[in-house]
Amino acid sequence: MRILTQKIGKIVSRGAFLLQQKLCRFRDDIRGLGTVEIVLLVAVLVALALLFKTFITRYANNMFENIESKTEGALSDW
């Protein structure tokens, strides 16, 4: 059983290593990335931010209120 587990671990680690190499090569390959593509990506991100502005601000406010209440509770215990 132990030998089988070791072999499976080697296969998984080899596969993970190959996947990491391919992802690094893909990330570093910018031959087809032009100004138009970057501008379009930025435009889409800005449009999504404007579309979900109220949701984002409400979520951020709730998160900060939650953090504030938990830190107040932790500091009052001291």
C-alpha positions, 0 to 999 in steps of 0.5 A: 500500500505504501509503495502504491501511495508513493507512486501515485504521489510521484505521478501527481507531483510530476503532473503538477510540475508540468502544469506549472511549467505550461502555465508559466509559459502561457503567462509569459507569452504575450505575442498576441496581446495588443493595446486594443485587447488591453483597452477592451479588458479595462473597459469591461472591468470598468463597466462591471464595476459601474454595474455592480457599484451598489453591491460592491459598496454595500458589501465593503461597508458590511465587511468593514462594519463586521471587522469593526464590531469584532475588533471592538469586542476583542478590545473590550475583553482586555 
